[in-house]
Amino acid sequence: MAADIVGISSMATRQILAERSSAYRQKTRRSVAIESVGGVDAARRIRAGEKFDIVVLADDAMKKLEENGFLKPGSRAGFADSAIAVAVRSGARRPDLSDEAATKAAVLSARSIGYSTGPSGTHVLKLLEKWDADQSKSVRIIQAPPGVPVGTLVARGDAELGFQQLSEFLDVPGIDIIGALPQEIQSLTRFSCGVGALATNEAGARDFISYLTSAEADASIRRHGMEPTHTRS
């Protein structure tokens, strides 16, 4: 049986969306099916004309989709902010990340660095360039393929240090999460939801978005490593 509301999202919010979709069905008896893929792939499919009632991606990508007419005007709403964290292979030495200088030293002494194709990866690349790590012959920089968690690279030893949103690390086996980047070099990614321009169930999508952005979803958002957007100024 087809779901009442269908959507697409990036991988970072898949656990939150799965949990809230289940709770929403129990509350309303309306089913929600959201496919989670790499954010780049999700945006490509939307632009190619696939029909989705709801779209959930990083806010920068959502703004572009809205500007280009791929979302219902005014439907975009932020619901979760995600910080960048660092992970190592289980049992490996945990480097000092207390401030920018310590983090830079840890990066420059690492054999390999893993980062994502998403917004956290863009920020990490800027840091690596700032520290000249991208010019270092001793540090190998590896980008995880779209939809593949950086933690997977860390767990199998391909990357000594992995950088990605905390939510992406939480359920990856074989890694230890060191913690978030220090505040002075941290970058939050806001995730937003919106109604697809070709939605066949616009009313249902808007109702689920209202549910996802309400305080009722706060515990789920925090449980999966993010912070509810409405709690920030």
C-alpha positions as CSV (number, residue, x, y, z in Angstrom):
1,M,0.0,0.0,0.0
2,A,1.4,3.4,-1.0
3,A,2.2,5.8,1.8
4,D,-0.1,8.8,2.4
5,I,2.9,11.2,2.4
6,V,6.1,10.5,0.4
7,G,9.4,12.4,0.6
8,I,13.1,12.5,0.2
9,S,15.9,13.6,2.5
10,S,19.6,13.6,2.9
11,M,21.2,10.9,5.2
12,A,21.9,13.2,8.2
13,T,18.2,13.4,9.3
14,R,17.1,9.8,8.4
15,Q,16.9,8.6,12.0
16,I,14.9,11.6,13.2
17,L,12.5,11.3,10.3
18,A,12.1,7.6,10.7
19,E,11.2,8.0,14.4
20,R,8.9,11.0,13.8
21,S,7.2,9.3,10.9
22,S,6.3,6.3,13.0
23,A,5.0,8.5,15.9
24,Y,3.0,10.6,13.4
25,R,1.4,7.5,12.0
26,Q,0.4,6.4,15.5
27,K,-1.0,9.8,16.2
28,T,-2.9,10.4,12.9
29,R,-3.1,7.0,11.2
30,R,-1.5,8.6,8.1
31,S,1.7,7.0,6.9
32,V,4.9,8.8,5.9
33,A,7.6,7.2,3.7
34,I,10.8,9.3,3.3
35,E,13.7,8.0,1.2
36,S,17.1,9.0,2.6
37,V,19.9,9.3,0.1
38,G,23.0,11.5,-0.4
39,G,22.0,15.2,-0.3
40,V,23.5,15.8,-3.8
41,D,21.6,12.9,-5.2
42,A,18.4,14.1,-3.6
43,A,18.7,17.6,-5.0
44,R,19.5,16.1,-8.5
45,R,16.4,13.9,-8.4
46,I,14.1,16.8,-7.4
47,R,15.5,18.9,-10.2
48,A,14.9,16.1,-12.6
49,G,11.2,16.2,-11.9
50,E,10.6,13.4,-9.4
51,K,7.5,14.0,-7.3
52,F,7.8,14.3,-3.5
53,D,5.3,15.7,-1.0
54,I,8.1,16.6,1.4
55,V,11.8,17.5,1.0
56,V,14.3,17.5,3.8
57,L,17.8,18.8,3.1
58,A,20.4,21.3,4.5
59,D,18.9,24.7,4.4
60,D,21.4,26.1,1.8
61,A,20.3,23.4,-0.6
62,M,16.6,24.1,0.2
63,K,17.0,27.8,-0.4
64,K,18.3,27.1,-3.9
65,L,15.5,24.6,-4.6
66,E,13.0,27.2,-3.4
67,E,14.5,30.0,-5.5
68,N,14.5,27.7,-8.6
69,G,10.8,26.8,-8.2
70,F,11.2,23.2,-6.9
71,L,9.5,23.9,-3.5
72,K,6.1,25.4,-2.8
73,P,6.8,29.1,-2.1
74,G,7.0,29.9,1.6
75,S,6.9,26.2,2.7
76,R,10.5,25.9,3.8
77,A,11.0,25.6,7.6
78,G,14.1,24.9,9.7
79,F,13.7,22.2,12.3
80,A,17.2,20.9,13.4
81,D,20.7,22.3,13.7
82,S,23.7,19.9,13.5
83,A,27.2,20.5,14.8
84,I,30.4,18.9,13.2
85,A,32.1,16.2,15.3
86,V,35.3,14.3,15.0
87,A,35.8,10.5,15.3
88,V,38.6,8.0,15.4
89,R,38.7,4.2,15.0
90,S,37.6,2.3,18.2
91,G,40.4,2.1,20.7
92,A,42.7,4.6,18.8
93,R,44.4,7.5,20.5
94,R,42.1,10.4,21.1
95,P,43.8,13.6,20.1
96,D,43.3,16.9,21.9
97,L,40.6,19.1,20.3
98,S,40.3,21.7,23.0
99,D,40.9,24.7,20.7
100,E,41.8,25.6,17.2
101,A,45.5,25.2,17.7
102,A,45.2,21.7,19.2
103,T,42.8,20.6,16.4
104,K,45.2,22.0,13.8
105,A,48.0,20.1,15.4
106,A,46.0,16.9,15.4
107,V,45.1,17.2,11.8
108,L,48.7,17.9,10.7
109,S,50.0,14.9,12.6
110,A,47.3,12.6,11.2
111,R,48.1,10.2,8.3
112,S,44.6,10.6,6.7
113,I,41.5,12.8,7.1
114,G,38.0,11.8,6.1
115,Y,35.3,14.3,5.2
116,S,31.8,14.3,3.6
117,T,30.3,15.6,0.4
118,G,27.8,17.6,2.5
119,P,27.9,21.1,4.1
120,S,30.2,19.8,6.9
121,G,32.7,18.7,4.3
122,T,32.7,22.2,2.7
123,H,33.5,23.7,6.1
124,V,36.2,21.1,6.9
125,L,37.9,21.8,3.5
126,K,38.1,25.5,4.3
127,L,39.7,24.6,7.6
128,L,42.2,22.3,5.9
129,E,43.1,25.0,3.4
130,K,43.5,27.6,6.2
131,W,45.9,25.2,8.0
132,D,47.7,24.3,4.7
133,A,46.8,20.7,5.4
134,D,45.6,20.4,1.8
135,Q,49.2,21.1,0.7
136,S,50.8,18.6,3.1
137,K,52.3,15.6,1.5
138,S,52.1,13.6,4.8
139,V,48.3,14.0,5.2
140,R,46.0,12.1,2.9
141,I,42.6,13.8,2.5
142,I,39.7,11.4,1.6
143,Q,36.1,12.4,0.6
144,A,33.5,9.8,1.5
145,P,31.2,9.0,-1.5
146,P,27.7,10.5,-1.5
147,G,25.5,8.7,1.0
148,V,28.5,6.9,2.7
149,P,29.1,7.9,6.3
150,V,32.6,9.2,7.0
151,G,32.5,6.9,10.1
152,T,32.7,4.0,7.7
153,L,36.0,5.2,6.4
154,V,37.3,5.6,10.0
155,A,36.0,2.2,11.1
156,R,37.9,0.4,8.4
157,G,41.1,2.4,8.9
158,D,41.0,4.4,5.6
159,A,40.8,7.7,7.6
160,E,42.6,8.2,10.9
161,L,40.4,11.3,11.7
162,G,36.9,11.7,10.5
163,F,34.9,14.9,10.4
164,Q,31.1,14.9,9.9
165,Q,27.9,16.0,11.6
166,L,27.5,14.3,15.0
167,S,24.2,12.7,13.9
168,E,26.0,10.8,11.2
169,F,28.5,9.2,13.6
170,L,26.1,8.0,16.3
171,D,25.1,4.6,15.0
172,V,28.3,3.7,13.1
173,P,30.1,0.7,14.7
174,G,33.8,0.6,15.1
175,I,34.4,4.2,15.9
176,D,34.9,6.4,19.0
177,I,33.4,9.9,18.8
178,I,35.9,12.4,20.3
179,G,33.5,15.3,20.4
180,A,32.5,18.4,18.6
181,L,34.8,20.8,16.9
182,P,35.8,23.7,19.3
183,Q,33.4,26.6,19.3
184,E,35.8,29.0,17.5
185,I,35.9,26.7,14.4
186,Q,32.5,25.1,14.6
187,S,29.9,25.4,11.9
188,L,26.3,24.5,12.4
189,T,24.3,23.0,9.6
190,R,20.6,23.8,9.6
191,F,18.2,21.2,8.2
192,S,14.9,22.4,6.7
193,C,11.8,20.7,5.4
194,G,9.5,22.0,2.7
195,V,6.7,21.0,0.3
196,G,7.8,19.8,-3.1
197,A,6.5,21.9,-6.0
198,L,5.0,18.7,-7.6
199,A,3.5,17.4,-4.3
200,T,0.4,15.3,-4.8
201,N,-0.5,15.6,-1.1
202,E,0.3,19.2,-0.2
203,A,-2.0,19.3,2.8
204,G,-0.5,16.1,4.3
205,A,3.0,17.4,3.7
206,R,2.2,20.7,5.5
207,D,0.7,18.9,8.4
208,F,3.7,16.7,8.8
209,I,6.0,19.7,8.6
210,S,4.0,21.4,11.4
211,Y,4.5,18.2,13.4
212,L,8.2,18.0,12.7
213,T,8.8,21.6,13.6
214,S,6.8,21.5,16.8
215,A,8.2,21.0,20.4
216,E,6.8,17.5,20.2
217,A,9.8,16.5,18.1
218,D,12.4,18.1,20.3
219,A,13.4,14.9,22.2
220,S,13.9,12.9,19.0
221,I,16.0,15.6,17.5
222,R,18.3,15.8,20.5
223,R,18.4,12.0,20.8
224,H,19.9,11.9,17.3
225,G,22.6,14.4,17.9
226,M,21.0,17.7,16.8
227,E,19.4,20.7,18.4
228,P,15.8,21.9,17.7
229,T,15.9,25.0,15.6
230,H,13.2,26.8,17.4
231,T,15.2,26.8,20.7
232,R,17.9,29.0,19.1
233,S,17.5,32.8,18.7
